[in-house]
Amino acid sequence: MPALSLSKRLPQHFPVELSIVIPLLNEAESLPELTRWIHSVLAQHGLTYEVILIDDGSTDDSWAVMEELAATNTHLRGIRFNRNYGKSAALNVGFKETTGRVVCTMDADLQDSPEELPELYRMITEDGLDLVSGWKKKRFDPLSKTLPTKLFNGATRWISGIPLHDFNCGLKAYDSRVVKSIEVYGEMHRYIPVIAKWAGFRRIGEKVVQHQERKYGTTKFGLERFVYGFLDLMSITFVSRFRRRPMHFFGALGSVSFLLGMLITLWLVGEKVWLSWHNYLSRDVTAQPLFFLALVAVVIGVQLFLAGFLAEMIQLNGDNRNDYLVKERLNLKEN
């Protein structure tokens, strides 16, 4: 199977310079002000743009407001979900619809400032970064939200090796190659920098951005997002590292567990033989708790090894087993 070329997945000509993807849930009050603010800033800087609003199953008048705004603003495009699927789903669908050279994401609650967009665009196009993440250095959130956020960001920095201060900031900018090459699902929107890094987009920068106080409504996220976020981080780390070589993970753990169990068993048997040879009293091997722990280790080792083998078979039969992102070609004909 031929490798995937990025040039095949991107339009050779970009209709607009900047695409802005905005997921929203029950933000009818903020949408008119937000779209006016975006237009004012980008018109002032002479940037061509499109705004893609993703209504993630709102139960208020958000869609009606979007229809009204789109009737007078040709820059606006809208997508409406049948129900609430989550921010990751909204971003993934929005990314597929973008046509801009640079793609920015922001929240619809007016806490992200459109004044940051021109500089984010410049950092991608002129500084050559693949991704720029906003950093809300000064936040207008309660301690119950800021403290878990700091712990979450610290853990993500340590595990991913990406030196960002604010992984969960909704205000980000991407080279269009990034959003056309990755898939965001579940609750993985918090880890797009991690997904991008494992896809080979390693030029990741950061910009201190303004954080506004919420003007309308209430936050749609609770503390449970940090629990789910940690589990998602473990998932994306495992999938990114071992998706194409699952035997390296399961096989290694299985081999260690099997060998440890066998060594303990041999030690116990050898000890029993030696003591019996010298006429010393000793317990039967099967009467020792350590023997059963060793037996469990052997069984777990075999199961892990078989899990790795089956995962390898599934991977070998997958349609995308040989899909690789090709950045560019030199004097080679694309298939």
C-alpha positions as CSV (number, residue, x, y, z in Angstrom):
1,M,0.0,0.0,0.0
2,P,1.5,3.4,-0.9
3,A,2.3,6.0,1.7
4,L,-0.1,8.9,2.2
5,S,1.2,12.2,0.8
6,L,0.2,15.4,2.6
7,S,0.0,17.1,-0.8
8,K,-2.8,14.8,-1.8
9,R,-4.8,15.6,1.3
10,L,-4.5,19.4,1.1
11,P,-5.8,21.8,-1.6
12,Q,-3.0,23.3,-3.6
13,H,-4.7,26.7,-3.3
14,F,-6.2,27.9,-0.1
15,P,-9.5,29.9,-0.6
16,V,-8.9,31.8,2.7
17,E,-5.9,32.6,4.8
18,L,-7.5,31.7,8.2
19,S,-10.1,29.2,9.2
20,I,-11.6,29.5,12.7
21,V,-13.3,26.5,14.2
22,I,-15.6,27.3,17.1
23,P,-17.4,24.4,19.0
24,L,-20.4,25.6,21.0
25,L,-23.0,24.4,23.4
26,N,-25.8,26.8,24.5
27,E,-24.0,30.0,23.6
28,A,-26.8,31.9,21.9
29,E,-26.1,35.1,23.9
30,S,-22.4,35.3,23.0
31,L,-22.5,34.5,19.3
32,P,-23.4,37.9,17.9
33,E,-20.8,39.7,19.9
34,L,-18.1,37.1,19.1
35,T,-18.7,37.1,15.4
36,R,-18.7,40.9,15.3
37,W,-15.4,41.0,17.3
38,I,-13.7,38.4,15.0
39,H,-14.8,40.4,11.8
40,S,-13.6,43.7,13.3
41,V,-10.1,42.3,14.2
42,L,-9.5,40.4,11.0
43,A,-10.8,43.1,8.7
44,Q,-8.5,45.5,10.3
45,H,-5.5,43.2,9.6
46,G,-6.7,42.4,6.0
47,L,-6.9,38.7,6.5
48,T,-9.4,36.6,4.5
49,Y,-11.2,34.2,6.8
50,E,-14.0,31.8,7.4
51,V,-15.7,31.0,10.7
52,I,-17.0,27.4,11.1
53,L,-19.5,27.2,14.0
54,I,-20.2,23.7,15.3
55,D,-23.4,23.5,17.4
56,D,-22.8,20.5,19.6
57,G,-26.5,19.7,20.4
58,S,-27.5,23.0,21.9
59,T,-30.9,23.2,23.6
60,D,-31.2,27.0,23.5
61,D,-31.6,29.3,20.5
62,S,-27.9,28.9,19.3
63,W,-28.8,27.4,15.9
64,A,-31.5,30.1,15.2
65,V,-28.9,32.8,16.1
66,M,-26.4,31.1,13.8
67,E,-28.9,31.1,10.9
68,E,-29.6,34.8,11.5
69,L,-26.0,35.7,11.6
70,A,-25.1,33.7,8.5
71,A,-27.8,35.5,6.5
72,T,-25.8,38.7,6.7
73,N,-22.3,37.4,7.2
74,T,-20.9,35.4,4.3
75,H,-17.8,34.4,6.3
76,L,-19.9,32.2,8.6
77,R,-20.6,28.5,8.1
78,G,-22.5,26.3,10.5
79,I,-22.8,22.6,11.4
80,R,-25.5,21.3,13.8
81,F,-25.2,18.0,15.6
82,N,-28.3,16.0,16.3
83,R,-27.2,15.7,19.9
84,N,-24.3,16.5,22.2
85,Y,-21.3,14.5,21.1
86,G,-18.6,16.5,22.9
87,K,-15.9,19.0,22.0
88,S,-13.6,16.5,20.3
89,A,-16.2,15.4,17.9
90,A,-17.1,19.0,17.1
91,L,-13.4,19.9,16.4
92,N,-12.9,16.8,14.3
93,V,-15.8,17.6,12.0
94,G,-14.8,21.2,11.9
95,F,-11.3,20.4,10.9
96,K,-12.5,18.4,7.9
97,E,-14.5,21.5,6.7
98,T,-11.6,24.0,6.9
99,T,-10.1,25.5,3.7
100,G,-7.7,28.0,5.2
101,R,-3.9,28.0,5.2
102,V,-4.0,28.3,9.0
103,V,-6.6,26.9,11.3
104,C,-7.4,28.4,14.7
105,T,-9.7,27.1,17.4
106,M,-11.4,29.1,20.1
107,D,-14.3,28.8,22.5
108,A,-17.6,30.6,22.0
109,D,-18.0,31.9,25.5
110,L,-16.0,35.2,24.8
111,Q,-13.3,34.1,27.2
112,D,-10.9,33.8,24.3
113,S,-10.0,37.1,22.7
114,P,-10.0,37.3,18.8
115,E,-7.3,40.0,19.2
116,E,-4.9,37.1,19.4
117,L,-5.7,35.7,16.0
118,P,-3.4,37.8,13.8
119,E,-0.4,37.0,15.9
120,L,-1.2,33.3,16.0
121,Y,-1.5,33.4,12.2
122,R,1.9,35.1,11.9
123,M,3.6,32.6,14.2
124,I,2.4,29.7,11.9
125,T,3.1,31.4,8.6
126,E,6.3,33.3,9.4
127,D,7.9,31.5,12.3
128,G,7.3,28.2,10.7
129,L,5.6,26.5,13.7
130,D,3.2,23.6,13.2
131,L,1.1,24.4,16.2
132,V,0.8,27.3,18.6
133,S,-1.0,26.8,21.9
134,G,-2.4,29.6,24.0
135,W,-1.4,30.0,27.6
136,K,-3.9,31.7,29.9
137,K,-1.2,32.9,32.3
138,K,-3.7,35.1,34.2
139,R,-7.0,33.2,34.6
140,F,-10.3,34.4,35.9
141,D,-11.4,31.0,37.2
142,P,-12.1,29.8,40.7
143,L,-9.4,27.9,42.7
144,S,-11.4,24.7,42.3
145,K,-10.7,24.9,38.6
146,T,-7.2,26.5,38.4
147,L,-5.5,24.1,40.9
148,P,-6.6,20.8,39.1
149,T,-5.6,22.5,35.8
150,K,-2.1,23.1,37.1
151,L,-1.8,19.5,38.2
152,F,-3.2,18.2,34.9
153,N,-0.8,20.3,32.9
154,G,2.1,19.3,35.0
155,A,1.3,15.6,34.5
156,T,0.8,16.0,30.7
157,R,4.2,17.9,30.4
158,W,6.0,15.1,32.2
159,I,4.4,12.2,30.2
160,S,4.4,13.9,26.8
161,G,7.7,15.8,27.0
162,I,6.0,18.9,25.4
163,P,6.9,22.0,27.4
164,L,3.5,23.7,27.3
165,H,1.9,25.4,30.3
166,D,-1.7,25.2,29.2
167,F,-2.7,22.1,27.1
168,N,-6.4,22.7,27.6
169,C,-6.5,26.2,26.3
170,G,-9.2,26.4,23.6
171,L,-7.3,29.1,21.7
172,K,-4.8,27.3,19.4
173,A,-3.4,27.7,15.9
174,Y,-2.4,25.0,13.5
175,D,-0.8,24.7,10.1
176,S,-3.5,23.2,7.9
177,R,-1.3,20.0,7.4
178,V,-1.8,19.2,11.1
179,V,-5.6,19.2,11.2
180,K,-5.8,17.3,7.9
181,S,-3.5,14.6,9.2
182,I,-4.8,13.8,12.7
183,E,-8.1,12.4,14.1
184,V,-9.6,13.7,17.3
185,Y,-12.1,11.5,19.1
186,G,-13.4,10.8,22.6
187,E,-12.1,13.6,24.8
188,M,-8.8,13.9,23.0
189,H,-9.1,17.6,22.2
190,R,-7.0,18.3,25.3
191,Y,-4.2,16.4,23.8
192,I,-4.0,17.6,20.2
193,P,-0.4,18.8,20.8
194,V,0.4,15.3,21.9
195,I,-1.3,13.7,19.0
196,A,0.4,16.2,16.6
197,K,3.8,15.4,18.1
198,W,3.4,11.7,17.6
199,A,2.3,12.3,14.0
200,G,5.6,14.1,13.4
201,F,4.6,17.7,13.9
202,R,7.2,18.7,16.5
203,R,7.5,22.4,16.0
204,I,5.1,23.4,18.8
205,G,5.1,26.8,20.3
206,E,3.2,28.7,22.9
207,K,1.8,32.2,23.3
208,V,0.5,34.0,26.4
209,V,-3.1,35.0,25.6
210,Q,-5.7,37.1,27.3
211,H,-8.3,35.3,29.4
212,Q,-11.6,37.1,29.7
213,E,-14.2,36.7,32.4
214,R,-17.2,34.7,31.3
215,K,-19.9,37.2,30.2
216,Y,-22.9,35.0,29.6
217,G,-24.1,31.6,31.0
218,T,-22.0,29.1,33.0
219,T,-19.2,26.7,32.3
220,K,-20.2,23.4,30.6
221,F,-17.3,21.4,32.2
222,G,-17.0,19.9,35.6
223,L,-14.2,18.4,37.7
224,E,-14.8,15.0,36.2
225,R,-13.0,16.2,33.0
226,F,-9.7,15.9,34.8
227,V,-10.3,12.2,35.7
228,Y,-11.3,11.5,32.1
229,G,-8.4,13.6,30.9
230,F,-5.9,11.5,32.8
231,L,-7.3,8.3,31.3
232,D,-7.3,9.8,27.8
233,L,-3.7,10.8,28.3
234,M,-2.7,7.2,29.1
235,S,-4.7,6.0,26.1
236,I,-3.2,8.4,23.6
237,T,0.3,7.8,24.9
238,F,-0.1,4.0,24.5
239,V,-1.8,4.2,21.1
240,S,0.7,6.7,19.7
241,R,3.7,4.6,20.8
242,F,2.5,1.1,20.2
243,R,-0.3,1.2,17.6
244,R,1.9,-0.3,14.9
245,R,3.9,-2.6,17.2
246,P,1.6,-3.8,20.0
247,M,3.8,-6.9,20.5
248,H,6.6,-4.6,21.8
249,F,4.4,-3.6,24.7
250,F,2.4,-6.8,25.5
251,G,5.2,-9.1,24.5
252,A,7.8,-7.3,26.7
253,L,5.5,-7.3,29.7
254,G,4.5,-10.9,29.1
255,S,8.1,-12.1,28.8
256,V,9.2,-10.4,32.0
257,S,6.2,-11.8,33.9
258,F,6.7,-15.3,32.5
259,L,10.5,-15.4,33.2
260,L,10.0,-14.0,36.7
261,G,7.4,-16.7,37.5
262,M,9.6,-19.4,36.0
263,L,12.7,-18.3,38.0
264,I,10.8,-18.3,41.2
265,T,9.4,-21.7,40.5
266,L,12.8,-23.1,39.7
267,W,14.2,-21.6,42.8
268,L,11.6,-23.2,45.0
269,V,12.0,-26.6,43.3
270,G,15.8,-26.3,43.6
271,E,15.6,-25.4,47.2
272,K,13.3,-28.3,47.9
273,V,15.7,-30.7,46.2
274,W,18.7,-29.4,48.0
275,L,17.0,-29.5,51.5
276,S,15.8,-33.1,50.8
277,W,19.2,-34.2,49.6
278,H,20.7,-33.0,52.9
279,N,17.9,-34.5,55.0
280,Y,16.6,-31.2,56.2
281,L,12.9,-30.7,56.9
282,S,11.1,-28.5,54.4
283,R,7.7,-27.6,53.2
284,D,6.3,-28.9,50.0
285,V,6.7,-26.5,47.0
286,T,2.9,-26.4,46.6
287,A,2.5,-25.5,50.3
288,Q,4.3,-22.2,49.8
289,P,2.4,-19.0,48.9
290,L,5.3,-17.8,46.8
291,F,4.7,-20.8,44.4
292,F,1.2,-19.6,43.7
293,L,2.4,-16.1,43.1
294,A,4.9,-17.5,40.6
295,L,2.2,-19.5,38.9
296,V,0.0,-16.4,38.5
297,A,3.0,-14.6,37.0
298,V,3.5,-17.4,34.5
299,V,-0.2,-17.4,33.5
300,I,-0.3,-13.6,33.2
301,G,2.9,-13.7,31.1
302,V,1.4,-16.2,28.7
303,Q,-1.8,-14.1,28.4
304,L,0.0,-10.9,27.8
305,F,2.1,-12.5,25.1
306,L,-0.9,-13.9,23.4
307,A,-2.7,-10.5,23.6
308,G,0.3,-9.0,21.9
309,F,0.3,-11.7,19.2
310,L,-3.4,-11.2,18.5
311,A,-3.0,-7.4,18.4
312,E,-0.1,-7.9,16.0
313,M,-2.4,-10.1,13.7
314,I,-5.1,-7.5,13.8
315,Q,-2.7,-4.7,13.0
316,L,-1.2,-6.7,10.0
317,N,-4.7,-7.1,8.6
318,G,-5.7,-3.4,9.1
319,D,-6.4,-1.3,6.0
320,N,-4.1,1.5,7.2
321,R,-1.2,-0.7,8.4
322,N,1.1,1.0,5.8
323,D,-0.3,4.5,5.8
324,Y,2.5,7.0,6.5
325,L,2.5,10.8,6.2
326,V,4.9,12.0,3.6
327,K,5.9,15.6,4.0
328,E,7.3,16.2,0.5
329,R,8.9,14.4,-2.4
330,L,11.9,15.1,-4.6
331,N,12.0,14.0,-8.2
332,L,9.6,11.2,-7.4
333,K,6.3,10.5,-9.1
334,E,3.4,10.3,-6.7
335,N,1.3,7.1,-7.0
